[in-house]
Amino acid sequence: MRNQEQFKRLIRAAFCFILLLFHGGMFWNVWRQFYSPMMEIQYWMRGHLMILAFYLFWVFLLPRIYGGWRVGYLKIFHIVYSQSLGAAMADILIYCLIVLLTKHFVNPGPLLLMYVLQLVSALLWGAACTKMYIYIYPPRSVLLVYGGRPAIGLMKKISTRSDRFVVGETIHISEGLNKVKERINNYQGVVICDIASQERNAVLKYCYGRGIRSYTTPKISDLIIRSAESQHMFDTPLLLSRNTGLTIEQRFVKRFIDIVLSGLALIPALPVMGIVALCIKLEDGGSIIYKQRRLTMCGKEFFVYKFRSMREDAEIDGVARLAGEKDDRITKTGRVIRAIRFDELPQLFNIIKGDMSIVGPRPERPEIAAEYEKAIPEFIYRLKVKAGLTGYAQVYGKYNTTAYDKLKLDLMYIQSYSLRLDFEIMLRTVQILFMKESTEGMAEGQFTARGEEEPVKRIVTICENKCDGMK
């Protein structure tokens, strides 16, 4: 098995080459047969090959951004969905180029037929390659080592990926390092879940020395160190963490892009917003826009604008609670616009005003943030940057992801910020719009996203108050 590790990238590259060859062959036939004859000046073969190279570049890059080439890492549905979305965007780009080259709007029929064949090929390719990959590299049998926090939540998440992991055994770090090391040798990997730094370092070094793969849930300090700069002022390495959020240049460029992109987005969004407003008004005659106090950079409060998706009396008792999976407070129109995120469209005006950015941690309500901070004091670290319309936690998490995990995802964004990352998150936001799991609500009876992964003291308190017998 360990020798086979060297060939994983080669196998994935072979899978990638097969599908790209199919995409290239289909496009070449469509271009040569239907579109290149429409050009006023015919290209030599070199020109046709340049058009093909342009198409192959985008049909490779766009699915790659969405994870469409990560066979064996993502589920078949995500592979096929990512490939389909990437191919659709590549086909739209190539159609625009064809219109520019032929100098008139051409019949998109051949490209649409090509896209249908791409959908079929992506489905067959994704299923076949994933099964072949799993056959060559079956799921790893791993040991889960846990400490302070309960590992139940992580266990549940791992169980959803039985194609990659099989937890053969769990062991608490209190049983001693010697016993843990002894058990490690019986497995192909180790999952390290919230154990003290000293013990964790010992386990990591033990795995490293023996070439055993390890998976670690990061601590807040890990995320801070992860983005540190190397300093070589003398012969002892130093890691510098500036801990100031974005630089002034990054803030300036980010603000400029926010204004330009949100302004452009308003052009197609305004007609849609008009239709949504009409549907809300016709359903119950209530208000269209819902204003809610939220927090942004440095704890500044502002009013976020959203299309109203719940009844007017949704929080008549004054208790702040997130929407549940079967929340009867949500209106019929609200269910639709929440599912496709259209309830967030008025926040484009928040971005233009400067309250928010396009990409950043989602703005939290002051009262809910205060609750989070009681259990997780580090939750305030999210306020080092402006709140965002979309963000790292929205792309890689879910609506019901626990506050502690959302914090870690947001810190991964803040600590590794770049314009490239911003654009990647924007593109990935398109991907998750129609993925149901990204909009899953809170479990019934759960008012906030504290969940199982919160500090033990908070869990015990919740159990004492609401869940007798769970302790």
Secondary structure, DSSP 8 states (H G I E B T S, - for coil): -TGGGGGHHHHHHHHHHHHHHHHHHHHHHHIIIIIGGG-SS---HHHHHHHHHHHHHHHHHHHHHTTTT-BTTB-HHHHHHHHHHHHHHHHHHHHHHHHHHHTS----HHHHHHHHHHHHHHHHHHHHHHHHHHHHS--EEEEEEE-SS-SHHHHHHHHTTTTTEEEEEEEEGGG-HHHHHHHHTTSSEEEEES--HHHHHHHHHHHHHHT-EEEE---HHHHHHHT-EEE-SSSS-EEE---S-S-HHHHHHHHHHHHHHHHHHHHHHHHHHHHHHHHHHHHHS--SEEEEEEE-GGG-EEEEEEE--B-TTTTTT------BTT-TTB-HHHHHHHHTTGGGTTHHHHHHHTSEEEESS----HHHHHHHHHH-GGGGGGGGS-EEEE-HHHHHS-TT--HHHHHHHHHHHHHT--HHHHHHHHHHHHHHTT-GGGG--B-TT--SS--TTS-HHHHHHHHHHH-TT--
